[in-house]
Amino acid sequence: MHVLRTALVALAVVVSLNVATPAQQNLTLSLFERSLEQLRQESGIPGLSVAVVQGNSVWHRGFGMADVERSIPAAAETPYPVGDLTQTLAATLVLQQVERGWFDLDDRIERWSRMIPERAATVEQVLMHTSTGAYRYEPARFAELTPVVEQYSKVPFRKALAHEILDRFAMHDSVPGHDMEQPAVVDLPFFEQDALNRYADAVRRLAVPYRVDSRRRAIRSEYPPRSITAGTGLISSVRDLARFDRALDDPDALLETATMATMWRVP
């Protein structure tokens, strides 16, 4: 599906690295590291974190600063608001429910939400950003998958995400919504205190947002909306996202092989 299509390019690079000798891999990563740092400096980007998955191993590193004012370097475990990448994990939750037989991909989204005007739009079309009849990337429409996950998991979306993915794969730098720093009363019964403490710690370590002006100067900006839906809102680190990526590649760890083939099908 389109929300995962961008991952294919990265995976293709990883596959090409796997056929090289260890020395060639090290040289490739060294050149890649040097190029990233040069790009970061030339673009005025204060800091970034990178992970490359190679079979059973993961290379990761931070570049620059996660917090310029306090001189805190970016690292593999630095949490970031990952925005629309939330959709990839949400799509996994939806497809897990399809595997369990609770509904079909061709069921109409209006069973769960009336916010999408195309009454015949299906769950699959929302997943693929084609509910308008052609590809049109609209995260707000994707967010209407939130009640789909919640109806069958019987818990809030953020709890389903934590239970099915974040906790299972030790994604300890990840937070199901920036607002879990101070969770709402309705969310408290669903999370143990250890998890709440971990979320608060991750939010404290969150990379500071900056925008880069025309003179390539980093100016402190604002965080995106603090809540979470199927469309956006996850906080995570590249180390955690690499764990999720490896779980997707592991047959039946998250999804069955046949379901993964469906995910990659061209509409």
Salt bridges, closest charged atoms under 4 A:
GLU33 OE2 - ARG61 NH1 2.04
GLU37 OE2 - ARG40 NH2 2.84
ASP67 OD2 - ARG70 NE 2.83
GLU69 OE1 - ARG220 NH1 3.76
ASP107 OD2 - ARG111 NH1 2.68
GLU110 OE2 - ARG108 NH1 3.83
GLU110 OE1 - ARG119 NE 2.58
GLU118 OE1 - ARG141 NH1 2.73
GLU124 OE2 - ARG265 NH2 2.05
GLU138 OE2 - ARG136 NE 2.61
GLU138 OE1 - ARG141 NE 3.40
GLU164 OE1 - ARG100 NH2 3.38
ASP167 OD1 - ARG198 NH2 3.46
ASP173 OD1 - ARG205 NH2 2.96
ASP173 OD2 - ARG239 NH2 2.91
ASP179 OD1 - ARG158 NH1 2.95
GLU181 OE1 - ARG226 NH2 3.38
ASP187 OD2 - ARG158 NE 3.40
ASP201 OD1 - ARG204 NH2 3.91
ASP201 OD2 - ARG205 NE 3.05
ASP213 OD2 - ARG217 NE 2.73
ASP240 OD1 - ARG243 NH1 3.26
